[in-house]
Amino acid sequence: MPDTAHHEDRLQSLQRLAHRMDRAFRIPLIGTRIGWDSILGLIPGVGDAVALLPAGYILLSGHRMGASKGTLARMAANIGIDALVGTIPLAGDLFDIGWKANTRNVALLRRHLEQSAAQDEPLAKRLARRGFSNLIAPKDLAAFSRFATRTRPRRPRNRQHSGLRTAFSNS
């Protein structure tokens, strides 16, 4: 069973790193947040390569924390998209402002670790956490079964076959 307190501390550290890289500064007039990744991307050639170092560290930390191969592949794809589009002058820098690969990767890692931790807990605890605990109580089940089996008188579907004569019938 993984040490959840250690993972939470590690995730908090990665979250702070992702925040610095993706959303550390706010552009005053338009309110968009940028980070060091966007600023370093303005330096031709070297900037994008330097910005890959923290992204690689987040990926490596995910591997060390026990992320699945699928999660690591998605994280690597986010980094690859960021690096590939970042090579395009100006358009890559604008794309980087919206893509925020580091923040996406930390969110992917957190979601994976929470799901793997949830699989280790008993079914009743998982259902209670999701708000299903009130359906397990016998009184609620009895009330639900009475509601579900309540019968109403059926109305005839077609008035001609019901035996009722209307003003518009031909009889």
WOGI-V655234 format. One record per residue. OMEGA is omega in radians with two decimals (NA if undefined). D_LAST is the distance of its C-alpha to the last C-alpha in Angstrom with 1 decimal. Layout:
# WOGI-V655234
omega: (OMEGA/OMEGA)
d_last: (D_LAST/D_LAST)
This chain:
# WOGI-V655234
omega: (-3.08/3.11/-3.02/3.12/3.11/3.12/-3.13/3.08/-3.14/3.12/3.10/3.11/3.11/3.11/3.11/3.10/3.12/3.11/3.12/-3.08/-3.01/-2.97/-3.03/-3.04/3.10/3.07/-2.93/-3.00/-3.08/3.05/3.12/3.13/3.07/3.12/-3.12/3.10/3.13/-3.13/3.11/3.12/3.11/3.11/-3.07/3.05/-3.03/-3.04/-3.14/3.12/3.12/3.14/3.10/-3.11/3.10/3.11/3.08/3.10/3.10/3.10/3.12/3.10/3.08/3.10/-3.14/-3.14/3.05/3.11/-3.12/3.13/3.11/3.11/3.12/3.11/3.10/3.09/3.12/3.10/3.08/3.12/-3.13/3.11/3.13/-3.11/-3.09/-3.13/3.12/3.12/3.12/-3.11/3.11/3.12/3.10/3.10/3.09/3.09/-3.10/3.11/-3.12/-3.02/3.09/-3.06/-3.11/3.11/3.09/-3.09/3.10/3.09/3.08/-3.13/3.12/-3.14/3.14/-3.12/3.09/3.13/3.13/3.08/-3.14/3.13/-3.14/-3.12/-3.10/-3.09/-3.11/3.14/3.09/-3.14/3.13/3.13/-3.14/3.08/-3.14/-3.05/-3.11/3.11/-3.09/-3.10/-3.09/-3.12/3.11/3.11/3.11/3.11/3.12/-3.12/3.08/3.13/-3.07/-3.08/3.14/-3.11/3.06/3.09/-3.12/3.03/3.08/-3.09/-3.07/-3.06/3.13/-3.10/-3.09/3.14/3.13/3.10/3.11/-3.14/-3.09/-3.12/-3.06/-3.07/NA)
d_last: (80.6/81.3/83.2/80.4/82.9/85.0/81.9/80.7/84.2/84.3/80.8/81.9/84.9/82.9/80.4/83.4/84.7/81.3/81.0/84.5/83.7/80.2/79.8/83.2/83.3/80.8/81.0/81.2/79.2/76.2/76.2/76.1/78.1/80.6/83.1/86.3/84.4/83.3/86.8/88.6/86.2/87.8/91.1/90.9/91.2/92.7/90.1/87.2/89.5/90.8/87.2/86.4/88.9/86.9/83.7/85.5/86.8/83.2/82.3/85.4/84.7/81.1/82.7/85.2/82.5/80.6/77.7/75.9/76.5/73.1/73.8/77.2/75.8/73.4/76.3/78.4/75.7/75.5/79.2/79.2/76.6/78.6/81.8/80.4/78.7/81.6/83.9/82.2/84.2/82.3/78.8/79.8/81.1/77.9/75.8/78.1/77.2/73.6/73.9/76.1/76.7/78.9/76.3/73.7/76.0/76.8/73.1/72.5/75.4/74.3/70.8/72.1/74.6/72.0/69.6/72.4/73.5/70.0/69.8/72.8/71.3/69.2/65.4/64.9/67.1/65.3/61.9/63.4/64.8/61.4/59.8/58.1/60.2/57.5/55.1/57.6/57.8/56.0/54.4/52.7/51.5/50.1/48.3/46.9/45.7/43.8/42.2/41.3/39.6/37.7/34.1/31.1/27.7/25.5/22.4/19.5/19.8/16.2/13.5/10.8/13.3/14.2/11.6/11.1/8.0/9.2/9.3/9.0/5.8/3.8/0.0)
